Amino acid sequence: MVAKNKRLYRSESEKMVAGVCGGVAEYLDIDPTIVRLVWVLFTALSGIIPGVIIYILAAIIVPLGNKNANAPAAEKKEPRKKSAKRPK
């Protein structure tokens, strides 16, 4: 069963094109490769155009998620600070 607070976002960490398949995989808690393979199969069997149109619409409609939201605590990184030294 899906938790009430769980929302679908495009993935920033499991992104190949726009992060749609990665986001679906994170939402369903499965491997993104499986979602990508199913999507390619669906697109190929539907005549290419419908699958591409649906992907583009999903990329526009589904919001971009937080890059570190689903990462384990050990993997969460703070942004790098710029060095005070300048290259010569």
N, C-alpha and C positions, 0 to 999 in steps of 0.2 A: 504494500500500500504506500502511496506517495504522501510524504509529510505535507502539512498545510502550508508551511513557510517556504517550501521548495519552489523555485521559479526557474524557467528556462531562459538561459542566456547564451550568447555566442561565446565560445571559449577563446581566451587569450593565450592560454598555455598549450592547448592541443589543437592549434590552428594550422591548417594547410592552405586554404584559400581565404575563407571569411570566418571560419570557426563555427559554422553551423553544425556540422557532423560532430565535432568535438564537444560542443555544447549539449547536443542531444545525448551523447555518450555519458557526459558528466551527470546529466539529469537522470538518466536511467541507470547510472552506476555500472556501466559496462565498458569494455575496451573500445576506444575510438576507431580502431581498425575494422572491427565488426560493423559498426555503423557505416563507415565509408564503403565497405564492400557491398553491403545491402543497398546503399544509395546508388552505387555504380550499376548494380544489377537492375534496380528499379528504373534507372535512367535509360539503360540500354534496352530493356524490354518495353518501355513506354514510347520509344521512338525518339529518344534524345531530347527533343525540344521541351516536352512537358517537365521532365526532371530538371533541366537547366532553368526553366522559368520558375519552378517552385523553389529551387535553391536561391535564386536571385531575390525572389520575394521574401524568403526567410531571412536572408542576409540583411535586407532593408528593415523588416518588421521586428525581428528578435533583437533586443538590446545587447550591447557588448557587456560582458561580465567583468568583474574585477580580476586582474591578472593573478593575484595571490589568494583569492577567496577560497579555492578548493585545494590549495597546496598544503601539505603537512607543515607543521610548525618549523621543522628543521629546514625545509626548502624555502620558506618565506625569506625574502631578502629585502633589505632597505636599498633605496636608490644609491648609486655610487656618487660620492662627492668628488667634485673637480679638484684636481691637484693645484697647489699654489705655484708649482714650477711651470715655466713655459718651455716648450721645445725650442732648440736653437735653430 
